């Protein structure tokens, strides 16, 4: 009895037997080491957080290759907060900046995007799969106007055939890299307008730009089959602005031809065009003869319809991020493109100087004639 | 010239909690504690605060935050099943254009109107699966499905997406976009997973014969498994 009484007493004071304790606590309760609940495990600084890249291991591979080919350093990696996207972004920005981005941005509205598709991928799910290829795509939001009529006529006046040769050389050099809207586009547009007009009740109501009368004479009268004389076969002009334009155009031609556009799988490109219903690339440059001419009129007429479909990029540069050669090649292509654009701007400046000087001369001649 | 990167995405994540798992030497007893981050030292090293035994409620909250939940949404009649990772719906038999890749054996009939059987669509983890239905009505759990006799579809009904633009989300609202993605993409090649139709000459002969027709012949369908078994199989296969 006393033992029983003692036992009862203990239980009332809360000192339970082991058996009773187990039955009243959750299963995990008796496993818990109270020390672990208040202990403060020590972590490393790196555990504080992380920037995580989702969706594409290709970007990581590209960042690594950029370091391997010395386009980025360990310091850049730290500067980029150790994120592949940050590193790739800083390398491209520096490269573009070193190759005339500032001056190009003043005149062109170009955008260069590194992505996995030739169009905006916001709709499609890029997922986590790596395609092993990235694409640098060049698009434009407006066209840079380059008036060349006066220059062609001036060169033709001094050296017959040279104005047209310069025009052809310039056009071909640019067209290797970007879309140019020129008199050929205007002619096609006019054919289209005529066709539409013929289908309507009052065809005369259509105002059709008169291209031929706006072409420089030599262009208007040249025989289509005639093989053009190359620009470098003419004697170099001695007058500074003209000489500058010719030399720079020849330099532009040389740079443009120094590298091929990156080859693309035609079947893939065709499937992309069909799938995304791609329109022609928007022209980066409008090559006209004089303000308000037929080329400009056709351009204005046509550009109202641009934007209804997604345009094909002007340039697509495939990059295989794990291959140093492919990454180097992509930068080389980019460099060529930048040089082409910078030289185009230089040509525009020289043309403006030449036009300015010609205007001064014309004005002086007129004054002289008037005084006589 | 503006430069941008359109590849994947980046997130900055900061440590907010830690789960510590404890196990005895025999591996038959396990305990989990969850710790908050209470302070950081000058060098940024995080410190974990006192732990609490991990409760079912905390686990549920963690699972929710990790994206395994789905928002409450109204389920229209054509939705057959819904979990956080999967959505299944059916469409009645229809006549609609189907596109085949240029240069393929079916290029000559590409873009024509074709009768389609009633179909069951399932999206699971971003992948689309399609089965044909034996009758033009909402399938029941035990309804026997059939192989969908289309190109670009494997034996288990998985659609080879190719260049198909698929929606990112998995919600009732995305159903029409998934269907659109399926029907408006070009079918490029046979699935290469055995027979998908009883029609002599396979899917090529089938679609050639169906161009411009009004009714899909159910007799050409090959029966597979009941609906409930198919859904279970898809869930298990990708878990």
Interface residues (C-beta under 8 A of the other chain):
Chain A: X28 X29 X31 X32 X33 X36 X37 X38 X39 X40 X41 X42 X43 X44 X45 X47 X48 X49 X50 X51 X52 X53 X54 X55 X56 X58 X59 X83 X85 X88 X89 X92 X93 X96 X101 X104 X105 X108 X110 X111 X112 X113 X114 X115 X116 X117 X120 X121 X123 X124 X125 X126 X127 X134 X271 X272 X274 X275
Chain B: X1 X2 X3 X4 X5 X6 X7 X8 X9 X10 X11 X12 X13 X14 X15 X18 X20 X22 X24 X29 X30 X31 X33 X35 X38 X40 X43 X44 X45 X46 X47 X48 X49 X50 X51 X52 X53 X101 X102 X126 X163 X165 X166 X167 X168 X185 X186
